[in-house]
Every structure is written in C-alpha cells, then in structure tokens.
Amino acid sequence: MKAADTIEPFVPVASTRPRSRNSGLKVVRLLHRYMGLFFSPAILFFAFSGAVQTLNLHKANERTGYTPPMWILEMAQIHKSQNTNVKAKDKPKQVSPDAADPKPEDATAAKKGEGPRHSVLPMRWFVVIMSAGLIATTFLGIYMSFSYGGNPRFAAGALIAGTFLPIAFLLF
C-alpha cells in the first residue's frame, strides 16, 4: 500500500506515443496536400460545369431564343461524356394532324411520364450554392497549400500536372 504523502511523477501522454504515428501523419498530410493540388483543377472545372448544367445554360431555349455558346456546349459534353464531340441536334419532328388532337388515353399516358409535381427550384439553387462553395474552398485549399510549408516547386508541379494531364487526355 502506498503512503498518502508520496507523489508519483507525471508522465505526459504525448511522450509515450510511438514516433511512427507522427511520421505517418506527416505522410498523410503531404499526400493530402499534393493530391488535392493535383485534382483541384478538375474539381474547379466539374463544380463550375455542374452549376452551368444545373441552371440549364447548356440547353437551347426556343421560347426565349437562347442558344448556348460553343464553349458551354463543349464543357457540358466533357462533364457528361468525357469528350468534346458536340453533336448537332436533329430538327424537331413534324407533328401529324392526327396526333394534334390527343385522346384521353394519351393524356394519362403523358402524365405518367412527367416528373415530380413539387418544385425543383430549391434543390437547383442548393446545388448552385454548393458548387460555389466547392469552388471557394478549392481556391482556399490551393492558397493554403502554398502558404503553410511544403515544397513550393513540388506543389506547383502537382497543380500544373493536374491542369494539363486531363487536357492532354482530351486531345489525344
């Protein structure tokens, strides 16, 4: 039994951790930094092109006369199909006079194929705001990667490689 007046020395918990854990965390942080820099151009591209598609800016609107610019069509094509082959849409089919007056059976069939009756506007704006947030945090991550240590040449190399490698894949 110990006496009440004896004092045991305090041993900090941090000194009992193995050194390998600290070096493992350093490797994980470096991997996170350089992988984040490598993929950040793609994250920026897909966040922006996703927002553009969410707002349907890649689709022509006959009612308003809007025709999307070619760069938006190509960007949407890369986002959806990973290529730049934008196909010209066929002319709309002519409606026959018999089909102009729909029958009651056809009306119920058309209703079955319709989308949900609730508003998609709140979700659409949420996705656009999320895209803006993803773009902002990606730029902040790039800034932090260059500001808080690490090899700036290797960081710049990862960022440049992440920019030009996907472009090269698209071209070849």
C-alpha positions as CSV (number, residue, x, y, z in Angstrom):
1,M,0.0,0.0,0.0
2,K,1.2,3.5,-0.9
3,A,1.5,6.2,1.6
4,A,-0.8,9.2,1.1
5,D,2.1,11.6,1.1
6,T,4.1,10.1,-1.8
7,I,3.9,11.8,-5.1
8,E,4.2,9.9,-8.4
9,P,5.9,11.7,-11.3
10,F,3.6,13.0,-14.1
11,V,4.3,11.4,-17.4
12,P,2.8,13.2,-20.4
13,V,0.7,11.0,-22.8
14,A,2.3,12.5,-25.9
15,S,5.8,11.3,-25.0
16,T,4.5,7.7,-24.8
17,R,3.3,7.7,-28.4
18,P,5.5,5.9,-30.9
19,R,7.4,8.1,-33.4
20,S,6.0,6.2,-36.3
21,R,2.5,7.7,-35.8
22,N,3.8,11.2,-36.2
23,S,5.7,10.4,-39.3
24,G,2.6,8.5,-40.6
25,L,0.5,11.7,-40.1
26,K,3.1,13.7,-41.9
27,V,2.9,11.4,-44.9
28,V,-0.9,11.6,-44.9
29,R,-0.8,15.4,-44.7
30,L,1.7,15.6,-47.6
31,L,-0.4,13.1,-49.6
32,H,-3.5,15.2,-49.0
33,R,-1.7,18.4,-50.0
34,Y,-0.3,17.1,-53.3
35,M,-3.3,15.0,-54.3
36,G,-5.5,18.0,-53.5
37,L,-3.4,20.2,-55.7
38,F,-3.3,17.7,-58.5
39,F,-7.1,17.2,-58.5
40,S,-8.1,20.8,-57.8
41,P,-8.2,21.9,-61.4
42,A,-10.7,19.1,-62.1
43,I,-12.7,19.9,-59.0
44,L,-13.0,23.5,-60.2
45,F,-14.0,22.5,-63.7
46,F,-16.6,20.0,-62.6
47,A,-18.1,22.3,-59.9
48,F,-18.4,25.1,-62.4
49,S,-19.7,23.0,-65.3
50,G,-22.2,21.3,-62.9
51,A,-23.6,24.6,-61.9
52,V,-23.9,25.7,-65.5
53,Q,-25.8,22.5,-66.3
54,T,-28.0,22.8,-63.2
55,L,-29.1,26.2,-64.5
56,N,-29.7,24.6,-67.9
57,L,-27.4,27.0,-69.6
58,H,-26.1,24.2,-71.9
59,K,-29.6,23.8,-73.5
60,A,-31.1,25.9,-76.1
61,N,-34.4,27.6,-75.2
62,E,-36.8,28.1,-78.2
63,R,-39.2,30.1,-76.1
64,T,-36.6,32.8,-75.2
65,G,-34.3,32.3,-78.3
66,Y,-31.3,31.4,-76.1
67,T,-28.6,29.5,-77.9
68,P,-25.7,28.4,-75.7
69,P,-22.2,29.3,-76.8
70,M,-20.0,26.6,-78.1
71,W,-17.6,26.6,-75.0
72,I,-20.6,25.9,-72.7
73,L,-21.7,23.0,-75.0
74,E,-18.2,21.6,-75.0
75,M,-17.8,22.0,-71.3
76,A,-21.1,20.2,-70.7
77,Q,-20.1,17.4,-73.1
78,I,-16.8,16.9,-71.2
79,H,-18.7,16.9,-67.9
80,K,-21.3,14.3,-69.1
81,S,-19.3,12.2,-71.6
82,Q,-15.6,13.0,-71.1
83,N,-15.1,14.1,-74.7
84,T,-15.7,17.3,-76.8
85,N,-17.8,15.7,-79.5
86,V,-20.8,18.1,-79.5
87,K,-23.4,16.7,-81.8
88,A,-25.8,19.0,-83.7
89,K,-29.4,18.1,-82.7
90,D,-31.7,16.9,-85.3
91,K,-34.6,19.1,-86.4
92,P,-37.8,18.5,-84.4
93,K,-40.1,16.0,-86.0
94,Q,-43.2,17.3,-87.7
95,V,-46.4,16.6,-85.8
96,S,-49.0,14.8,-87.9
97,P,-52.5,16.3,-87.9
98,D,-53.9,13.1,-86.3
99,A,-51.6,13.5,-83.3
100,A,-52.6,17.1,-82.8
101,D,-55.8,16.2,-81.1
102,P,-54.8,13.8,-78.2
103,K,-57.1,11.2,-77.0
104,P,-57.9,10.9,-73.3
105,E,-55.8,7.7,-73.0
106,D,-52.8,9.6,-74.3
107,A,-53.3,12.3,-71.7
108,T,-53.0,9.8,-68.8
109,A,-50.0,8.2,-70.5
110,A,-48.3,11.6,-70.8
111,K,-48.9,12.3,-67.1
112,K,-47.2,9.1,-66.1
113,G,-44.0,10.1,-67.8
114,E,-44.0,13.6,-66.2
115,G,-41.6,14.4,-63.4
116,P,-42.5,15.1,-59.8
117,R,-45.1,17.8,-59.1
118,H,-43.0,19.5,-56.4
119,S,-40.7,22.5,-57.2
120,V,-37.2,21.7,-58.2
121,L,-36.1,25.3,-57.7
122,P,-34.9,25.0,-54.1
123,M,-32.7,21.9,-54.9
124,R,-31.4,23.6,-58.0
125,W,-30.3,26.7,-56.0
126,F,-28.8,24.4,-53.3
127,V,-26.7,22.7,-56.0
128,V,-25.5,26.1,-57.4
129,I,-24.6,27.3,-54.0
130,M,-22.8,24.1,-53.2
131,S,-20.9,24.5,-56.4
132,A,-19.9,28.0,-55.5
133,G,-18.8,26.7,-52.0
134,L,-16.8,23.9,-53.6
135,I,-15.0,26.4,-55.9
136,A,-14.3,28.8,-53.0
137,T,-12.9,26.0,-50.7
138,T,-10.8,24.6,-53.5
139,F,-9.2,28.0,-54.1
140,L,-8.7,28.3,-50.3
141,G,-7.0,24.9,-50.3
142,I,-4.7,25.9,-53.1
143,Y,-3.8,29.1,-51.2
144,M,-3.2,27.1,-48.0
145,S,-1.0,24.6,-49.8
146,F,1.4,27.3,-50.9
147,S,1.2,29.3,-47.7
148,Y,1.8,26.7,-45.0
149,G,5.1,25.0,-45.7
150,G,5.9,22.2,-48.1
151,N,7.9,22.3,-51.2
152,P,6.5,25.1,-53.4
153,R,8.1,23.6,-56.6
154,F,6.5,20.2,-56.0
155,A,3.2,21.9,-55.1
156,A,3.3,24.0,-58.4
157,G,4.2,20.8,-60.3
158,A,1.2,18.9,-58.9
159,L,-1.1,21.8,-59.8
160,I,0.4,22.2,-63.3
161,A,0.2,18.4,-63.9
162,G,-3.4,18.3,-62.7
163,T,-4.2,21.1,-65.2
164,F,-2.5,19.8,-68.3
165,L,-2.8,16.0,-67.9
166,P,-6.6,15.9,-68.4
167,I,-6.3,18.4,-71.3
168,A,-3.8,16.0,-72.9
169,F,-6.2,13.1,-72.4
170,L,-8.9,15.0,-74.2
171,L,-6.7,15.9,-77.1
172,F,-5.1,12.5,-77.7
